[in-house]
Amino acid sequence: MKVAVRLYATLSKYNPAGPGAGSFVVEVEPGTTLADLYERLKIPPGEVKQAFINGRRVEPDYVLQENDEIGVFPPVAGG
C-alpha cells in the first residue's frame, strides 16, 4: 500500500530524493506503524516532535492506512 510523506525543516535530509525535494510516496506493508516508517527512513526517534496524518495529530504507534498523507515535524527552536 502507498502513503505520501512530507518531512519538514531539518527532517528533509531524510527524504530519499534529497533535502528540499518535497513530498514523496512510500510503499509499505499492511500493519506498518509510523514508528516503523521512521526506522525505514532512518529518522532517529529524538528528531521527531510530532506527526500529522490526514490533518490529525498521531502517535508513533499509529498503523498506516492506504493513501495516508503524513507530515512529520522536528522540534522547533528559536526565540
C-alpha positions in Angstrom: 0.0 0.0 0.0 1.2 3.5 -0.7 1.4 6.5 1.7 2.5 10.1 0.9 5.2 11.6 3.2 6.4 15.1 3.7 9.4 15.8 6.0 9.6 19.4 7.3 12.5 21.6 8.2 15.6 19.7 9.4 13.9 16.3 8.7 14.0 16.9 5.0 17.6 15.5 4.9 15.9 12.0 5.4 13.9 12.4 2.1 15.1 9.6 -0.2 15.0 12.1 -3.1 17.2 14.6 -1.2 16.7 17.6 1.0 14.1 20.0 -0.2 12.6 17.6 -2.7 9.1 17.9 -1.2 6.7 15.1 -0.6 7.3 11.5 -1.7 5.4 8.2 -1.9 6.5 5.2 0.1 5.2 1.6 -0.4 4.6 -0.1 3.0 3.3 -3.4 4.1 -0.1 -3.6 5.9 0.4 -3.3 9.6 3.3 -0.8 9.3 3.3 1.8 12.1 4.5 5.3 11.9 7.5 4.3 14.1 8.3 1.6 11.5 8.3 4.2 8.8 10.7 6.4 10.8 13.0 3.4 11.2 12.8 2.7 7.4 13.7 6.3 6.6 16.5 6.2 9.3 15.0 9.1 11.2 16.2 8.9 14.9 13.2 9.0 17.3 14.5 12.0 19.1 14.4 14.1 15.9 10.6 13.9 15.6 8.5 16.2 17.7 5.1 15.4 16.1 3.4 13.9 13.1 0.1 14.6 11.4 -1.8 12.1 9.2 -4.6 13.4 7.1 -4.5 16.5 9.2 -4.8 14.8 12.6 -2.0 14.5 15.2 -1.0 10.9 15.7 1.4 8.9 17.9 4.2 6.7 16.6 2.2 3.5 17.2 -0.4 4.6 14.6 -0.9 1.9 12.0 -0.6 3.4 8.5 -3.5 3.1 6.0 -3.6 3.2 2.2 -3.3 6.7 0.9 -2.5 8.3 4.2 -0.9 11.8 3.9 1.8 12.1 6.5 3.6 15.3 7.7 6.5 14.9 10.1 7.9 17.8 12.1 11.1 18.2 14.2 11.3 20.1 17.5 11.3 23.8 16.8 13.9 26.1 18.4 14.1 29.9 18.3 13.4 32.9 20.3 
